[in-house]
Amino acid sequence: MTVSNATHVTLRNVGFNLSGNFTCEVTADAPSFYTGIATNVLTVVGCVAPANELRLPCTSDPLPLDQFPYVLLAMAHRAMAKAKGAFPAINYGWQWQHGSTPLAKGNMAGFMFNVDSGYLEGLCRGFIGGILKQSDYLNLMQCETLDDLKLHLQGSDYGNFLADDASPLSTGIIAERLREKLVIEFRYLRNQSVEPLSTFLDYITYGYMIDNIILLITGTLHQRSICELISKCHPLGQFEQLGALPIASTLTDLYYAILIDTPVAPFFADCLSVRDLDEINAEVLRNTVYRAYLEAFHKFCSRLGGATADVMCEMLAFEADRRAIIVTINAFDTLLTKDDCVHLYPRCGRLHPDGLAALARATDYQQTKAAASYCVEYAAMFEEAERNPDGRTLEDRFSGHEVKLHVRSFMQQYHFGVFYSYLRLREQEHRNILWIAECIAQKHRTRMDHYIPIFLGPLLGS
């Protein structure tokens, strides 16, 4: 591989036009740098005036020749756009023609990531730096009242989030304020994002949309008021059609108001029709839709490639396997057939296909454990749950493993997984706070330490 020792590279006759075609002549002050014509196709938003010449300083460390032009072209485009006060949205599908062979762009993920998403990743890492430490939990468990808990939380990143709530506090108020704070942070990230991060963050919200729709369907089945149900929906799962729902008086109206034009409509397409509404089992519907959602999210992350695919596919695979195992256990002694269970298994986990086939044949807990043992980590969780040295259930073990995966995602850079992990870790922290708050309110202090610890480790400043 040739490495350039150029200190400056000149891009001449750099031009933009509304069709998005971009060509420039590239020369350098070092013979080892290839001189030729660079071509690219951009998505141009607004008109940026042509620049006849632009000289850019190279990075301090030599770059491989197949990577160098990508950085220069990205810097050139951004610099010229900034000079005109416009930032065109770019499709970084660079092709640097050296002879007749275009060089791959896969190695450029680290260089290009910070152009559009570096600020938000840094902000997200700042948010996660405020996660409560073990010392904070020890202080919370010393509280005698919820007002004491409020006082201790004021010394953390939560600050005065309960300042407008007078005594006596309730766990319901604390839960609502925790959720409001998280929603504000997540919406800021979403509003500042550009593609493909914006679509990735939308995928995260689809899970909340699914939960909201299931809530509306089951509530309507039980003759609950639509307005009352909407007030209970999660803010991150809101969608444009939600405001028109109060006029839906029947399940059929609800079906056409929600499931036709919402972003999650494709996930419902194969598992719900108007004829099924009166007989639908809410939990079967939820798991069927979540299977389609997880598989679509997994496929999307795989297409993104790079560290995002590595990190996200591991976490989504675990979520898929956990759902398959829990569905199998919960189906014992119910009317669900084995064929019904198979239809609920997400097929993007580590247990697919052999482990899922074994789960489909399982008729008791021990056979489920044997099927899950296709993955060593899952076998260990079953063993620990059976020994039960600390009173934690199998689902607690799964939650603890999930936390470890999310913490691990922050050990890498230049990927979108940190946004997903940040949200999940915050939600687990909220469950921990509310668990302690409930123990305080109900005077059950002996079980107060049965929360899921979040150990961020020295790399995250804990």
Backbone torsions as a table, in degrees:
resi	resn	phi	psi	omega
1	MET	NA	130.4	178.2
2	THR	-81.8	135.6	177.8
3	VAL	-114.1	130.2	-177.4
4	SER	-81.1	138.0	172.9
5	ASN	-108.7	22.3	-180.0
6	ALA	-68.7	142.0	175.5
7	THR	-98.0	-28.4	175.4
8	HIS	-139.8	144.8	176.5
9	VAL	-125.5	134.9	-178.4
10	THR	-106.0	128.5	175.5
11	LEU	-108.6	112.3	-178.3
12	ARG	-105.7	151.9	176.3
13	ASN	55.2	45.3	176.8
14	VAL	-80.6	121.7	-177.2
15	GLY	-134.0	150.8	175.0
16	PHE	-123.3	146.3	170.6
17	ASN	-140.9	169.8	-172.2
18	LEU	-66.8	-19.9	177.8
19	SER	-75.2	-15.0	177.3
20	GLY	93.3	3.4	179.6
21	ASN	-81.4	139.0	-174.4
22	PHE	-138.4	122.2	174.0
23	THR	-134.1	152.6	176.2
24	CYS	-155.9	158.0	175.2
25	GLU	-98.0	132.8	-175.7
26	VAL	-119.4	127.2	172.6
27	THR	-132.4	162.2	-177.3
28	ALA	-141.5	164.9	180.0
29	ASP	-94.1	22.8	177.7
30	ALA	-140.2	135.6	-175.2
31	PRO	-67.7	-20.8	-176.8
32	SER	-79.4	-6.9	179.6
33	PHE	-91.5	130.1	-177.3
34	TYR	-66.8	134.7	177.8
35	THR	-111.1	127.3	-177.9
36	GLY	-176.3	-153.0	-177.2
37	ILE	-113.0	129.3	176.7
38	ALA	-103.3	135.8	178.0
39	THR	-125.9	149.3	-179.1
40	ASN	-158.3	156.9	173.5
41	VAL	-116.4	123.7	-176.6
42	LEU	-115.2	154.6	167.2
43	THR	-94.4	105.2	-172.0
44	VAL	-97.0	126.9	175.4
45	VAL	-113.6	111.1	-175.0
46	GLY	87.8	164.4	-176.9
47	CYS	-100.9	122.2	178.7
48	VAL	-107.8	127.9	-176.5
49	ALA	-65.3	144.4	178.3
50	PRO	-64.3	152.0	174.2
51	ALA	-119.7	131.0	-177.1
52	ASN	-75.9	-32.1	-177.0
53	GLU	-156.8	142.2	178.2
54	LEU	-145.9	123.5	179.0
55	ARG	-105.3	129.5	-176.5
56	LEU	-121.6	132.0	174.5
57	PRO	-70.6	140.1	178.1
58	CYS	-80.1	166.1	176.5
59	THR	-69.7	160.1	-176.2
60	SER	-66.5	-32.5	-179.9
61	ASP	-95.4	139.6	177.5
62	PRO	-60.4	141.4	178.3
63	LEU	-111.9	147.1	173.7
64	PRO	-58.2	145.4	-175.6
65	LEU	-58.7	-33.7	-176.9
66	ASP	-75.7	-9.6	178.4
67	GLN	-104.5	-27.3	-171.2
68	PHE	-57.3	-48.8	-176.5
69	PRO	-62.1	-32.7	-178.9
70	TYR	-60.3	-46.0	-178.7
71	VAL	-63.6	-44.0	-177.7
72	LEU	-62.9	-44.0	-177.7
73	LEU	-67.6	-38.9	176.9
74	ALA	-63.6	-43.7	179.4
75	MET	-64.6	-40.9	-179.0
76	ALA	-63.3	-46.2	-178.4
77	HIS	-62.7	-44.1	179.8
78	ARG	-66.2	-41.2	-178.5
79	ALA	-63.5	-43.8	-179.6
80	MET	-69.3	-37.4	177.9
81	ALA	-65.6	-40.4	180.0
82	LYS	-64.3	-35.9	180.0
83	ALA	-62.1	-30.3	178.8
84	LYS	-96.0	1.0	179.9
85	GLY	75.4	20.6	179.7
86	ALA	-129.8	143.3	178.3
87	PHE	-122.0	91.7	179.0
88	PRO	-61.5	146.2	173.3
89	ALA	-77.2	130.1	-170.8
90	ILE	-112.0	137.7	166.2
91	ASN	-97.6	104.1	-173.6
92	TYR	-79.4	60.4	176.3
93	GLY	-97.7	54.1	-174.2
94	TRP	-60.2	141.2	169.3
95	GLN	-128.8	111.9	179.1
96	TRP	-101.4	107.4	-173.5
97	GLN	-83.6	107.0	174.9
98	HIS	-109.9	101.1	-168.7
99	GLY	74.4	-122.1	179.8
100	SER	-118.4	8.6	-174.9
101	THR	-110.9	113.1	176.2
102	PRO	-72.1	138.0	-178.8
103	LEU	-84.8	147.3	-175.6
104	ALA	-69.3	153.7	179.0
105	LYS	-103.7	-0.3	-174.6
106	GLY	-61.2	-34.5	-178.0
107	ASN	-74.8	-5.1	-174.0
108	MET	-93.4	2.8	-175.5
109	ALA	-56.8	-43.4	-179.1
110	GLY	-64.0	-36.7	-178.9
111	PHE	-73.3	-39.1	-174.1
112	MET	-84.5	-21.7	-173.1
113	PHE	-58.0	-45.4	-174.2
114	ASN	-70.0	-16.6	-179.6
115	VAL	-59.6	-46.7	-176.6
116	ASP	-109.8	-26.3	-170.9
117	SER	-122.1	-1.0	-176.9
118	GLY	-63.3	-41.9	-180.0
119	TYR	-62.5	-45.6	-177.7
120	LEU	-68.2	-35.0	176.0
121	GLU	-64.2	-43.2	177.7
122	GLY	-62.4	-39.8	177.8
123	LEU	-64.3	-41.6	179.3
124	CYS	-63.3	-41.0	177.4
125	ARG	-66.6	-30.9	174.2
126	GLY	-67.1	-41.1	176.3
127	PHE	-59.5	-46.6	-175.0
128	ILE	-70.2	-22.4	176.1
129	GLY	-65.3	-17.0	178.1
130	GLY	-91.2	7.4	176.9
131	ILE	-59.3	140.2	-179.2
132	LEU	-62.2	137.8	178.1
133	LYS	-92.5	173.1	-178.9
134	GLN	-60.6	-36.5	178.1
135	SER	-63.5	-34.1	177.2
136	ASP	-65.5	-41.9	179.1
137	TYR	-65.1	-38.2	177.9
138	LEU	-62.1	-38.5	177.0
139	ASN	-67.1	-41.3	180.0
140	LEU	-62.9	-36.8	-178.6
141	MET	-73.1	-10.9	176.0
142	GLN	-86.8	-7.4	-176.1
143	CYS	-69.9	141.9	178.0
144	GLU	-95.6	-28.3	-178.9
145	THR	-134.5	168.6	177.2
146	LEU	-68.8	-27.0	175.2
147	ASP	-67.3	-35.9	174.3
148	ASP	-63.6	-41.0	178.7
149	LEU	-62.8	-41.8	176.6
150	LYS	-58.8	-42.4	-179.2
151	LEU	-63.5	-41.9	179.9
152	HIS	-68.2	-37.9	179.5
153	LEU	-67.3	-24.7	177.9
154	GLN	-64.1	-25.0	178.5
155	GLY	-83.8	1.1	178.8
156	SER	-107.0	-169.6	177.2
157	ASP	-66.6	-14.3	177.8
158	TYR	-70.9	-26.4	173.9
159	GLY	57.0	-133.7	-174.9
160	ASN	-96.9	40.8	-176.6
161	PHE	-68.4	-14.3	176.4
162	LEU	-108.8	15.7	-173.5
163	ALA	-62.9	-31.6	-176.4
164	ASP	-88.2	2.1	-178.0
165	ASP	-107.5	116.9	-177.7
166	ALA	-81.6	161.2	176.3
167	SER	-71.1	152.1	-2.0
168	PRO	-82.9	140.7	177.8
169	LEU	-79.1	160.3	173.0
170	SER	-131.9	160.0	178.8
171	THR	-65.5	-28.4	177.6
172	GLY	-64.0	-42.0	178.4
173	ILE	-66.3	-42.6	179.3
174	ILE	-61.0	-44.0	179.8
175	ALA	-61.7	-41.4	-179.1
176	GLU	-65.2	-41.9	-179.1
177	ARG	-70.3	-36.8	176.2
178	LEU	-61.5	-43.5	-179.4
179	ARG	-66.8	-40.4	179.2
180	GLU	-60.0	-42.4	-179.5
181	LYS	-64.7	-42.3	180.0
182	LEU	-65.8	-40.9	-179.7
183	VAL	-62.8	-41.0	178.6
184	ILE	-60.9	-45.2	-179.3
185	GLU	-64.6	-45.6	-177.4
186	PHE	-66.8	-41.0	-179.6
187	ARG	-65.3	-33.1	176.2
188	TYR	-63.4	-44.7	177.7
189	LEU	-60.0	-43.5	-178.9
190	ARG	-66.4	-41.2	-177.1
191	ASN	-68.9	-26.1	-179.0
192	GLN	-92.3	-5.0	-173.1
193	SER	-85.4	158.2	172.8
194	VAL	-126.6	170.7	180.0
195	GLU	-64.5	144.4	2.1
196	PRO	-89.9	0.9	-178.5
197	LEU	-62.6	-38.0	-178.2
198	SER	-61.4	-41.4	176.9
199	THR	-66.6	-38.4	177.1
200	PHE	-60.0	-45.6	179.5
201	LEU	-67.1	-33.5	175.1
202	ASP	-62.3	-40.9	178.0
203	TYR	-58.6	-37.0	178.1
204	ILE	-62.0	-40.9	-178.2
205	THR	-71.7	-19.8	-178.3
206	TYR	-61.5	-32.8	177.8
207	GLY	-61.6	-39.6	178.0
208	TYR	-70.5	-35.9	176.7
209	MET	-61.6	-42.8	179.4
210	ILE	-60.7	-45.9	178.9
211	ASP	-60.8	-41.3	179.4
212	ASN	-63.1	-42.7	-178.6
213	ILE	-66.7	-40.8	176.8
214	ILE	-61.9	-40.7	177.8
215	LEU	-60.5	-44.0	-179.1
216	LEU	-66.2	-40.4	-179.4
217	ILE	-66.5	-48.9	-178.4
218	THR	-66.9	-37.5	177.8
219	GLY	-64.4	-41.5	178.6
220	THR	-66.2	-36.9	176.5
221	LEU	-59.6	-31.5	-179.0
222	HIS	-99.7	21.4	173.9
223	GLN	62.1	32.9	176.0
224	ARG	-85.3	153.3	179.4
225	SER	-68.6	134.8	178.8
226	ILE	-61.7	-41.2	-179.6
227	CYS	-61.3	-40.0	177.6
228	GLU	-65.3	-40.2	-179.4
229	LEU	-67.6	-40.0	-179.8
230	ILE	-61.5	-36.4	179.8
231	SER	-65.7	-19.9	-179.9
232	LYS	-94.9	-2.8	-178.9
233	CYS	-72.4	148.5	178.8
234	HIS	-72.6	133.1	-178.0
235	PRO	-58.8	-33.8	-179.3
236	LEU	-72.5	-12.3	178.6
237	GLY	-103.8	16.8	178.1
238	GLN	-75.3	151.4	178.9
239	PHE	-144.5	166.5	-170.2
240	GLU	-58.0	-37.5	-175.0
241	GLN	-76.0	-7.1	-175.3
242	LEU	-62.6	-33.8	-178.4
243	GLY	-67.9	-21.2	-178.7
244	ALA	-92.0	-1.9	-173.2
245	LEU	-69.7	-30.2	-179.3
246	PRO	-55.8	-21.2	179.4
247	ILE	-84.3	-6.8	178.8
248	ALA	-80.2	112.4	-175.2
249	SER	-100.9	-15.6	-179.3
250	THR	-129.0	167.8	177.7
251	LEU	-63.4	-34.7	179.0
252	THR	-65.0	-43.0	176.4
253	ASP	-60.6	-41.8	-179.8
254	LEU	-63.0	-41.3	179.8
255	TYR	-58.8	-49.0	-176.9
256	TYR	-74.2	-26.1	-180.0
257	ALA	-76.9	-28.9	-173.3
258	ILE	-108.1	-49.8	-163.9
259	LEU	-88.9	0.2	-179.5
260	ILE	-95.0	-45.8	-171.0
261	ASP	-111.2	3.1	-178.5
262	THR	-81.2	159.7	179.1
263	PRO	-61.0	-24.8	-177.2
264	VAL	-95.1	5.9	-179.6
265	ALA	-54.8	-39.7	179.6
266	PRO	-60.2	-28.7	-179.4
267	PHE	-73.0	-25.4	178.9
268	PHE	-88.6	-14.7	-168.5
269	ALA	-57.3	-39.1	-173.8
270	ASP	-93.5	-0.1	-174.1
271	CYS	-131.2	3.4	-178.1
272	LEU	-151.1	133.0	173.9
273	SER	-134.1	169.9	-179.9
274	VAL	-59.7	-36.3	-177.6
275	ARG	-66.9	-23.7	-174.9
276	ASP	-88.4	-8.8	-168.0
277	LEU	-61.3	-38.8	-175.7
278	ASP	-73.3	-20.2	-174.3
279	GLU	-113.6	3.3	-171.7
280	ILE	-69.5	138.7	171.5
281	ASN	-90.8	120.4	-171.3
282	ALA	-59.7	-43.5	-176.8
283	GLU	-72.2	-35.0	175.0
284	VAL	-64.6	-43.3	177.9
285	LEU	-61.6	-45.2	-179.0
286	ARG	-59.1	-47.3	-177.6
287	ASN	-70.2	-32.9	177.5
288	THR	-66.6	-44.6	-179.9
289	VAL	-67.7	-40.2	178.9
290	TYR	-64.1	-33.4	176.1
291	ARG	-60.0	-48.1	179.4
292	ALA	-64.0	-38.7	-179.8
293	TYR	-65.1	-47.8	-179.5
294	LEU	-62.8	-40.6	179.6
295	GLU	-65.6	-39.0	178.6
296	ALA	-68.7	-41.4	178.6
297	PHE	-63.8	-43.4	178.4
298	HIS	-61.2	-42.8	179.5
299	LYS	-64.9	-41.5	178.9
300	PHE	-62.2	-45.5	179.9
301	CYS	-65.3	-36.1	177.4
302	SER	-62.6	-39.0	179.1
303	ARG	-67.8	-30.5	177.8
304	LEU	-64.4	-34.3	176.5
305	GLY	73.1	-173.7	176.5
306	GLY	62.7	-152.3	-178.5
307	ALA	-65.4	-31.6	177.8
308	THR	-59.1	-45.8	178.9
309	ALA	-64.3	-43.4	-178.7
310	ASP	-60.5	-49.6	-174.8
311	VAL	-72.5	-49.5	-174.7
312	MET	-68.9	-40.1	-178.9
313	CYS	-64.5	-33.5	176.3
314	GLU	-65.8	-44.4	-178.2
315	MET	-70.4	-40.5	178.7
316	LEU	-69.6	-33.4	176.4
317	ALA	-63.6	-41.3	177.5
318	PHE	-64.2	-43.4	178.9
319	GLU	-60.7	-39.7	178.5
320	ALA	-64.2	-44.8	-179.8
321	ASP	-66.2	-41.2	179.3
322	ARG	-60.4	-43.8	179.5
323	ARG	-62.6	-40.8	-180.0
324	ALA	-63.4	-42.6	-179.3
325	ILE	-66.6	-45.9	-178.4
326	ILE	-66.0	-39.9	176.9
327	VAL	-59.9	-43.1	-179.4
328	THR	-61.6	-46.5	-178.7
329	ILE	-66.1	-43.5	-177.8
330	ASN	-70.5	-18.3	-178.3
331	ALA	-81.3	-13.1	179.0
332	PHE	-61.8	138.4	178.0
333	ASP	61.3	30.6	173.9
334	THR	-123.1	179.8	-180.0
335	LEU	-83.0	-3.7	179.7
336	LEU	-69.2	129.7	176.7
337	THR	-86.0	169.8	177.5
338	LYS	-63.3	-36.5	177.7
339	ASP	-64.6	-37.5	177.0
340	ASP	-62.3	-42.9	-178.9
341	CYS	-64.1	-43.5	180.0
342	VAL	-58.2	-36.9	-179.6
343	HIS	-67.4	-18.3	-178.4
344	LEU	-95.6	-9.1	-175.9
345	TYR	-78.8	121.4	171.2
346	PRO	-65.8	139.2	-174.4
347	ARG	-106.7	39.4	179.4
348	CYS	-128.1	16.0	-178.9
349	GLY	-98.9	-179.2	-180.0
350	ARG	-74.0	-20.4	179.1
351	LEU	-79.2	-13.1	179.9
352	HIS	-79.1	131.7	2.1
353	PRO	-100.2	-25.9	-171.1
354	ASP	-66.1	-42.6	-179.9
355	GLY	-63.8	-39.6	178.2
356	LEU	-66.6	-36.9	177.1
357	ALA	-63.4	-39.3	177.7
358	ALA	-68.0	-38.5	176.7
359	LEU	-62.3	-38.8	-179.1
360	ALA	-63.8	-25.9	179.7
361	ARG	-90.5	-11.1	-174.8
362	ALA	-68.2	135.4	179.2
363	THR	-118.6	-3.3	176.7
364	ASP	-152.9	179.5	-174.7
365	TYR	-63.9	-41.6	-177.3
366	GLN	-65.7	-38.0	177.0
367	GLN	-68.9	-33.5	175.2
368	THR	-65.3	-41.3	177.2
369	LYS	-61.2	-42.4	179.7
370	ALA	-64.6	-38.4	179.0
371	ALA	-67.7	-40.9	179.6
372	ALA	-67.5	-21.5	-178.1
373	SER	-69.7	-0.5	171.0
374	TYR	-59.7	-23.3	174.3
375	CYS	-116.2	127.6	-174.2
376	VAL	-60.3	-40.2	-177.6
377	GLU	-61.2	-40.4	-179.1
378	TYR	-69.0	-37.5	177.8
379	ALA	-60.7	-41.1	179.4
380	ALA	-63.8	-37.0	179.5
381	MET	-66.4	-40.5	176.8
382	PHE	-63.0	-43.3	-179.7
383	GLU	-62.2	-45.0	-179.6
384	GLU	-65.2	-38.3	179.4
385	ALA	-66.4	-34.7	179.2
386	GLU	-71.5	-40.8	177.0
387	ARG	-68.6	-35.4	173.4
388	ASN	49.5	54.8	-178.6
389	PRO	-70.7	-22.1	-175.9
390	ASP	-123.5	13.6	176.1
391	GLY	77.9	12.6	-178.3
392	ARG	-91.8	141.8	-178.7
393	THR	-83.8	175.4	177.2
394	LEU	-61.6	-40.8	179.7
395	GLU	-65.3	-33.7	174.2
396	ASP	-62.5	-39.5	178.5
397	ARG	-64.2	-42.1	177.5
398	PHE	-61.6	-42.8	-179.9
399	SER	-63.7	-39.5	177.8
400	GLY	-64.0	-39.8	178.0
401	HIS	-67.6	-38.4	177.9
402	GLU	-60.7	-42.5	178.0
403	VAL	-58.8	-42.6	179.5
404	LYS	-61.5	-40.3	178.6
405	LEU	-63.8	-41.1	-178.9
406	HIS	-69.6	-38.3	175.8
407	VAL	-64.1	-40.3	-178.8
408	ARG	-63.3	-29.9	-178.2
409	SER	-64.6	-24.1	178.9
410	PHE	-79.8	-5.1	177.3
411	MET	-80.9	-9.6	175.4
412	GLN	-113.3	162.5	178.9
413	GLN	-122.2	171.8	175.9
414	TYR	61.2	48.0	175.1
415	HIS	-153.0	161.8	-176.2
416	PHE	-85.9	-9.9	-176.9
417	GLY	-60.1	-24.8	-179.2
418	VAL	-63.7	-31.4	-179.5
419	PHE	-70.2	-41.9	176.9
420	TYR	-65.3	-44.8	-177.9
421	SER	-67.8	-38.3	177.6
422	TYR	-57.2	-46.8	-178.7
423	LEU	-64.6	-43.2	-178.1
424	ARG	-68.3	-38.8	178.6
425	LEU	-67.6	-38.9	176.7
426	ARG	-62.7	-42.8	179.6
427	GLU	-64.1	-39.0	176.7
428	GLN	-65.8	-39.2	176.8
429	GLU	-62.2	-40.1	177.7
430	HIS	-63.0	-40.8	177.0
431	ARG	-63.1	-37.8	177.8
432	ASN	-63.3	-46.0	-179.8
433	ILE	-61.9	-44.0	-178.4
434	LEU	-68.7	-33.1	175.7
435	TRP	-62.2	-47.0	178.7
436	ILE	-64.1	-40.6	179.4
437	ALA	-62.7	-41.7	178.0
438	GLU	-64.5	-40.1	178.5
439	CYS	-63.5	-38.6	177.7
440	ILE	-66.3	-46.3	-176.5
441	ALA	-65.4	-34.9	-176.6
442	GLN	-99.3	4.5	177.3
443	LYS	62.1	34.7	177.0
444	HIS	-107.0	66.4	-172.4
445	ARG	-73.5	-19.6	-177.0
446	THR	-68.0	-23.8	-178.9
447	ARG	-104.6	12.6	-173.1
448	MET	-65.0	-28.3	-176.3
449	ASP	-88.0	11.7	-179.7
450	HIS	-89.3	43.1	174.2
451	TYR	-99.7	170.6	-179.6
452	ILE	-93.9	109.4	-177.0
453	PRO	-68.4	148.0	177.5
454	ILE	-120.0	101.6	180.0
455	PHE	-100.0	104.5	-177.4
456	LEU	-76.2	-27.6	177.8
457	GLY	85.7	169.1	-175.5
458	PRO	-64.7	-27.3	-178.3
459	LEU	-67.6	-21.3	179.6
460	LEU	-105.6	11.0	173.9
461	GLY	83.2	17.9	179.3
462	SER	-90.7	NA	NA
